[in-house]
Each structure stands twice: as C-alpha cells, then as structure tokens.
C-alpha cells in the first residue's frame, strides 16, 4: 500500500505509470463527473467515479485483485480503508476473473488508513483492502478508483 496526496504528486516517488494514471484521472475532472466508468487509456487505465455512504467495517468485505492496481482517490467526505499485506486475506469467496475481484471476510493483522479529500491510497494486486469504511458514523463520500493494468509496470 502506498499513501499520498494529490498536491504533492510530482514528489511522491510513484512509479511513472501510476503517476500518469493519477494525472490522467485528475485531468478528466472527476469531481464534475457523474458516477460510472470513465476510460482514460482503454482497458489499461480507467476510473470508476462513485458516490455512496460509508459503512461500519463489520458490514463490509475486503476485496482483492489480480490484474489491476487500485488507486483509491477521495474527492469529498472522509473514509477509512482497512488493508493488509499480500497473503493476509482469509475466508475468501470465488474469484470473478471477468471483473478482476474476489471478496474476503477477514484480513489478518489488518491496518487502517484515513483518507481526507485529495488523498490517495494505492493497492497492488494481492493486497486485500476494505474501502468505504465509516470513521465515526456513516457519511456520504465521492471518490474515484483508478484501475491500472499491473502488467504496465513491467514495460
């Protein structure tokens, strides 16, 4: 997991592909978009704009991906994301290859991070994460999840 802020993007030390993906997403002005998928570079880099009410962590499941890196960028509200290291997901359901996700009921030795608007968290394939968790009480948030094909980092 990598944590950063948009305002310091040039100095975050992110891989150039991840920095490009965030730059493409920000240039697309996600705060003005309605919820849905926005293609940035076809199926290699795209973003999902979403608005929803956060939930208590016990009401949510963690997610895993194999093919895509998730860049979770908060636009408004506040959100806690629970996460773990690779191999820490437990009680996992069937993997959905078409949508590149697997839901899991537990993360052993989980950690958490709190995002404020303008902050982002990067989750690599295999790193379980449970986004959209309430901090004190459920609240409305708007966020973007930038999906980056992991193989792009090998190029």
N, C-alpha and C positions, 0 to 999 in steps of 0.2 A: 504494500500500500504506500502510495506517495500522497502527501498532502501539500497544498499550495494555495496561493491567492492569485487571482487574475491580474491584479495591479502590479505584481512582481513577476509576471510570466517570463519576460526575457531573461531574468536571472535565476530561474528556478532550477536549471540544470536538467530539465526534462530531455528525454530522447527527442531529436528533431522531428520525428514523425508525430509524437504526442503533442509537441508544441504546435506543429502545423495543424493538427486536428482541432485543438482548442482555439487557435486563431481563426480557422475556417468557421467554427461554430459561433464565435463571437461576432465575426463579420456578418453572419446571417441574421444578426439581431434577434436572438431567441426570446428576449423579453417581450417582443412585439408579436410573436407567433402564437397561434392557437395550438392546443395540444395535438400531437401527431408526429409522424416521421418526416424528417427533412433530409434529403440527400445532399451530401457535401462533396463526396467523391465516389458516387455509386455505392456498391455494397462494401467497398473498402473502408470508407469513413462516412458515417451518417449520424444524425442525432434524433433522439426522441424527446420532444418537448412535452412536459406533463405538469398538471396541477392536481393536487389531491390533499387530503387531510392525513397528517401523520397519525400513527397508531402506537400503542404501547408495544414494546418489543415482544412480549409474550404472545401477542396477536399476529405476529408476522413470522415468515420463514426466511431463512437465508437463501441466497442464490449463488450459483457457480456458473462459470462459462468456460468453454474450451477453446473456441476460435476467436473470440473478441475480447479486447481490453475495454473495460468500462471506465469512462471519466465522468464522475458524478459532479455536476456543477450546479450549485444552489443559486437561484436568481432572487427569490424572496422568501421570507419566513425564516425558520430555524429548524434544523434537522440533526438528529443523531444517527450515526451509522455504526452498527456493530460489525466487527470483522475479525478474521483470524488468518493465520498463516496457511500456506499450502498444506493440505493433508489434515486440516483440523475440522473439516465438515463431517458431521455424523447424522445418522438416520436420514439418508438421502433417498429421494424418490427417483423415478425413472428419468433418465436424461432425454431431453427433447432436442434432437440434433438439428431439425429444421430451424428452430428458433434459438438454438445455442444456449439453453439454460437447463439447470437442474435445481430443484428446491430441496432444502435440507432443514431438518427440525432443530439442529443443535450445532453450535460452534464451540469446540473445546478451547479453554483458555482464551476466551474472546476478549477483545479490546473494544474501545469505542472512541469515536471522534465526533465532535460537534461542529457542524458547518453553519456559518453565517453567510449572508449574501456575498457573492464574489469569491467564495472559497470553493476549491475542488478537491476531490479525492480520486486517485487512480487505483483501480484494482486489476491486477493481472489475471490471466486465465488460471483457474485452480484456487484462487484466493476467495474464500467464502465471505460474503458481505450481506448485511441486512440493512438496506437503506430505508428511509421514511419512518424512522422511529421518533416518537414524541420525546421531548425533553422533560417537561413537567406535565403538561396537558396536551392533548392533540390540538394541532393547529394547521392552518392552510399554508401550503408551500407551492412555489413554482420552481421547477428545476429542469435541467437538460441532462440527459445521459448521452454522451458522445461515445459511439461504438467505433472502435478501431480494430481492423483485422490484425491479429497478433503477428502474422507472418510478415507484415510490412516492416517490422523492426529488424527482421533478418536481412533485408535488402541492402 
